[in-house]
Amino acid sequence: MFTGIVQGMASVTGCEQNAGIMQLELELPQTHADKLSLGASIAVNGTCLTITEYNGNRVRFDVIDTTLQLTNLGTLAAGDKVNFERAARIGDEIGGHLMSGHILCRAEIVEVRSSGNNRKIRFATPAEAAPYLLPKGFVGLNGCSLTLAEVDTESFSISLIPETLKQTTFGLLQVGDSVNLEVDPQTQAVVDTVQRYMALQNESAR
């Protein structure tokens, strides 16, 4: 389980693809490389990955073909930066919202506007995510728990403060880039329940 509070950026030091699996290697900041263990989970651009090997502050993961197709991890190359968050522990402060690291889809950036120290990014709304994107609701984008600023039928936007831009890759992203999207699980549960209820009601009325 994750909180959506990204702990920093990690550098991609290796991407090897073999038979539908990519072996991804990251270099974590030394301050976040303590007590690593095989089988532990780290969210990489919001995607929950399992550590298969580590040495010092370098960690390796196996990324399967389904994950490569669904997320932006398949587009990574050595030298790229990614957002990371190590799994939350019992007693940790939940500063964002609970996230599983299970990505629903990707969202493409269609506009970036900077004003002073602030930045607003607009995304094209993926069809599968549209029912769960609500004004002032939560969304996970590349592992960041963010509040939606504006939502319409075709797009949604977020506003980013300087601290978020400093700690994450959002200060590096440009129009045409895509981010991994995870919807708020509570919102998803409510929307899905209402949709099922309405479908049953419509069926009964026929």
HELIX and SHEET records of a PDB file:
HELIX    1   1 GLN A   30  HIS A   32  5                                   3    
HELIX    2   2 ASP A   65  LEU A   70  1                                   6    
HELIX    3   3 LEU A   73  THR A   75  5                                   3    
HELIX    4   4 ALA A  130  TYR A  132  5                                   3    
HELIX    5   5 PRO A  162  GLN A  167  1                                   6    
HELIX    6   6 THR A  169  GLY A  171  5                                   3    
HELIX    7   7 PRO A  185  ALA A  205  1                                  21    
SHEET    1   A 7 GLY A   8  ASN A  18  0                                        
SHEET    2   A 7 ILE A  21  GLU A  27 -1                                        
SHEET    3   A 7 ARG A  58  VAL A  63 -1                                        
SHEET    4   A 7 THR A  47  ASN A  55 -1                                        
SHEET    5   A 7 SER A  41  VAL A  44 -1                                        
SHEET    6   A 7 LYS A  81  ARG A  86 -1                                        
SHEET    7   A 7 GLY A   8  ASN A  18 -1                                        
SHEET    1   B 7 CYS A 144  THR A 147  0                                        
SHEET    2   B 7 PHE A 138  LEU A 141 -1                                        
SHEET    3   B 7 SER A 178  VAL A 183 -1                                        
SHEET    4   B 7 CYS A 105  SER A 115 -1                                        
SHEET    5   B 7 ASN A 118  ALA A 124 -1                                        
SHEET    6   B 7 SER A 155  LEU A 160 -1                                        
SHEET    7   B 7 GLU A 150  VAL A 151 -1                                        
END                                                                             
